[in-house]
Amino acid sequence: MVQVNTAAARKELGMGLPPEAINSDIDAALAMEIANACAPINARENVQEVARWEIQTPVADAAIAATFNNVMNVWGTPNAQPPNGVAAAQNTNGTPGQLSGNNILFGWRIRLLTEPETRRIAGNCYTPPEGSLVLPASVDVATLNDIARALNIPGGQEYLEGEFLYGLPTWRIAYALVQAYNAVWKINEQEILWKEPLTTCSIIEPFAEAEAAGLAYTTNQDVILAMNRRYAALGIPSVFLPEKFVRTGSVSQVDGNAGLFSPSRSEDAAQTIFGGLGVPQDGTMKKPYYFSQPIFWPRGQTMTFQFEVNANTIYQAEMQRWLSVTGGANGQAGQDLNLPFSDTLSGVMPSALGADTTLELTDDVAGPVLVGQQVNTNQQLRKGGRLIMEVSLIAKRCPPAWSTAVLRAIQANVIQAPLGTGDLRAQ
């Protein structure tokens, strides 16, 4: 019994059948195949080659300059050879940028697949002394006195409030990316065949309009572990500690005062927004970008397809800022590991103790007293989540049996042939 490779057959005109098996008039058979290929319901059948980058956020600043710069080349990346800052690369093309046979091209599908969920996790970032395994208390809020005395971290320089944004950074990256870049398709890396802003030809998924958005509670422990591993791999020495204590007040001491804290598990889980789970393959899916006319592409001709930055460099900087471990752009370090709320006013609040400073009434057994308090207003912003950039060519192979019909269609200008007819021969 002959085994039929149906997956491979789908990549050929006529699903692998000769034209006469579809219609005795081979020109009519080709017209039927072109009409069927352009029907959105069949789009998943027509993907000829696919290239993907999987990006684990955040990435090192060096990767921003090397990979996520003015030109991003997902389509030309060899299979299993990811560039700097890309966790994994997939490419179904044996030779990136070259199709293995004659093809009729119908369009492109450009997708940015973001994390389907987002949440904020509160905590603190602590840099332990080298070799130390001591774990300090992680509290919801602490004054400088609390840090120095109650938490026994002298000076408080190694303990900073932090928040971990999971998922949301991938949404921000995707949105800024489509604003900042054009999709550019070139012949032999020189002549531009097609150029469109990504805002007009790309898809960001998951998507809330799928009527699948919702709110839930989700455990935090696993994503915190993955994030701490990621930051350690990037050379960041501080560890994110989820909150385990809630401050209830303070008590005074001879040399100042210290906080009172109660154990808490309030940050074991977080409210999570889900934005349309899965990758739909039905009528709700956004259709690919189809050409007004199919295009014949001869075997062996170089095909360059890449994302090139447009004049909107503000959005490019925004994309890089959410990708970067430090929140920087163009390979330069940003401020996310010690993020102020103002360029002119930041750090300790109030900046000096005195008669007019903020006072707190203590819970001393002998009687409450007023003591001055200071807090550090800077925070460490941490990011996490995976983003996939995917470029798919919507096409079908042109086997020899279809050559005569394709040649006639090219001559009748039904199919474009900007690179000529290659080795097509009438049968």
Summary of the structure (lengths in Angstrom):
residues: 427
radius of gyration: 28.8
end to end distance: 29.8
largest distance: 104.0
contacts: 1330
relative contact order: 0.23
helix: 24%
strand: 36%
